[in-house]
Amino acid sequence: MRSTKLPDVNRRGFLAGAAATAIIPGGLQAQSGKILYVNSWGGVWTAAEKLAFFDPFKEATGITVTPVNGVNFNKIKAQVTSGSYEWDITQVDLNKATRATREKLLDIPDESIISDKTLFPGAVAGGAVHTCALGLTATYRTDRYAKVKPQGWADYWDVKKFPGPRAGYKHATRMLAVALVADGVPKDKLYPLDIDRGFRKLDEIKPHIKVWWTENTQAQQLIRDGEVDMIPMFAARTADLATQGVPVDVAWEGALCATNMLTVVRGAPNAKIAWEFIRFVSQPERQAVFCNRLFYAPANPKAYEFIKPESARWMPTFSENVKHIFYADSLWEADHFDAINERFNQWLSA
């Protein structure tokens, strides 16, 4: 563990910006020997980060980026409280970023590093920066549904037309949202979620759920091994299986779009360098390398200029897919997550 005294941090509202320019300042060039610690998801995610971000950043600045695998949101507060840090940067969604910002657990970017002149609109929210988008889709086995293909969540719920075991995603607000889409709620009128109606819809599918998955690798294994025929899964993970020859595809109608964000924990020993790294990550060319490798959608739309068409088709913000998706209201989720999660867990055990 590394310790440091916590500085005072002033909160400020959301930022918006223009196109990413993310040029590394010359002052960082002289800091070879420095190490920046980044909390990462591990596996193929970390390998893609190394290729797209870690190694190029070291080449540009001399600063080594060392991944610390195993993302754990609870460690943000633990590190701020103790003053002992395993990492400078971690990964969150907007829900968690909002909660952490409200609790003053995140550093706030200096406008001289990240401002409305250096990033794209809506990229920065409180103390976190969007890096890529994830599409939660109804993923299905094409060998099981070869004649008639599922189109969206209504078909995931239709066990008569599309028989076969399902898996569920053990994420309360996300499953509630797609349940309401399946029940006919227009995508632009989902929030605030009708919680009671959503749980009634979940009651319908519950008997057909064989497994409730919690880890992406678990979800991939379930559909790859044929243990289930249909599953809520992130499209990038489906793409990964498809490139391996697994007969799978996604139904884009009603796909839920969420985002991955990078944030600097309050009091991080290398906060200034950390923000320079995040600005570097925001460059369209850098994001394209990452997204071409993992099929997640870039937060910076200019990155599509550098993304292969065969990769783009798996991304929720791609022009052919974006008309079918809806965006998770992570701010609403942040306000209601605990209560809904408690009810969801009770519902699962009933």
ABEGO torsion letter per residue (X at the ends): XBBBBBBBBBBBBBBBBBBBAGBBBAAAAAABGBBBBBBBAEEAAAAAAAAAAAAAAAAAAGBBBBBBBGBBAAAAAAAAAAGBBABABBBBBAAAAAAAAAAGABBBBBAAABBAAABBBGABBEABBBABBBBBBBBBBAAABAABBBAEAAAAABAAABBEBBBBBBBAAAAAAAAAAAAGBBAAAAOBBBAAAAAAAAAAAAAABABBBABAAAAAAAAAAGABABBBBBAAAAAAAAAAGBBBBBBABGBBBBBBBBBBBBGBAAAAAAAAAAAAAABAAAAAAAAAAAGBBBABAAAAAABBAAAAAABAABAAAAAABBBBBAAAAAAAAAAAAAAAAAAAAX
